[in-house]
Amino acid sequence: MVGLGLLPAAPAGAFNLARSEKANKKVLILGAGLAGMNTAYELGKIGYDCTILEARNRAGGRIWTVRGGTTETEIGGETQTCRFDEGLYLNAGAARIPHHHQLTIHYCRELKIPLEIFGNFNEAGFYYSDSPKGALANQRVRAREIHADMRGQLYELLVKANDQKALDLPLTAEDADKLMTWLREEGDLNPGKHYAGSERRGYAVRPAGGTQAGEIGPAHALKDIVESGLTHPAFANIGEYTYHQQPVMLQMVGGNDYLPRAFAKILGDKISYGCEVKELRKTQPGVRVVYLDKKTGQTKEVSADFCVCTLPLPILKTVESDLSGNVKRAADFVPYMETSKIGLQFKRRFWEEDDHIFGGISKTNQDITQIFYPSYGFLGQKGVLKGMYNFHDRANRMGALSLAEREKAALEQGGKIHPQYKTEFENSFSLAWQKIPYSKGGWAEYSKSARERMYPALLEPDDDIYFAGEHVSHLTAWMAGALESSRRVVEMLHKRVSAN
Ligand code: PHE
């Protein structure tokens, strides 16, 4: 029928839930992040009466794009107001979208939000190892040099091992031959089966017009790469390898908050902003929620047939509730990631002009951990790059600093990679998610035992209270996790209501 044009084709990822007379239920949703808004959006389509309580004055939660005028005050911190120029932004939360995250892409399609490439992997990015020894220590080295030289020299070792019949592989002579051909190709070994550098690692003198043929630089010795610390996990090539970060990655044109803003616009006054949840009670049946309306300073109450709670666990644990012991235990003990970022505005896009870097990442074992170059606004006058994105201890150390100290540290550390920082810097905006009110962490970071012991409690409704959010998924730390979890709750709830 689709083929004959008698039925519209369902767009990939669209829900096919039938409206039901019984859907005439009140659903109270806690949190207007992606999970909460998607729940309201999808339940609303099939007839439920949804309202959302949101503590902040904006929707989106950890999908947060910082622009000129954005204000935030961290817990125990100073208030900062962003001074980026018009058109420049920092995705302070979710920044990159894997190409296989179908639901994220589905909602961008449905809500007509254009996507563009997010350069996550750039061979022109730099590696900078802060190290007491090594010929390549304390200097910037192009990623492509390390990648090409490591591959070349490791594959040469394998070829040598094979020639000495020391390769412990059950291969026929013919297959061994094929493998050796592949290794020589992949490693760019010369006819003598030796890696003697490669154009893949770039040129010391670039090829150009006329008589300038170009000169390939000498390979870095394996020993130097290792001794200088460049095989440390800080430099792992995950942008090429891991499923969630391999090319191609995407971002929303203009900032990733276009998705939450689109949901919020559709939901309109179904979202009550500035409402901080204080108590979550079971009324058997139904729920009652007590909240502080920050606009008036009044404490208010609201009741509903069902609740979908999307509060991040570090927030849920501060709410007085009738939740089951198992849910409370999960809220208390599931660890959350500490992670911090800084946006640095420069008056000149020197990374593009001087260093030929258009998007992608530089990596270092210093506390800033990485520098992300913007994948938008190429060739513009000014630019905002992400001068740090780190985790765990590094994020804690940076997060513990004052805003001015963070800026200073980011400029000092990043300045070792880009001396241009000194003359081109204009202003910054930094944040540490563990200190951001109503989030208190980047994302749920399940250990194996927390996943086994705590997670199951969040998967089932606790009487009439359901849970959604990236922490109720196996795609933690991704927008897709929030969306998948909410769709699951919508299905469960609708099935239950329809069956009654
Ligand atoms: N999704 C986040 C990011 O893109 C967090 C994350 C980092 C998730 C690394 C998985 C791996 O940075």
Boltz pocket constraint, residues with backbone or C-beta under 6 A from the ligand:
constraints:
  - pocket:
      binder: B
      contacts: [[A, 95], [A, 96], [A, 244], [A, 476], [A, 477], [A, 478]]
      max_distance: 6.0
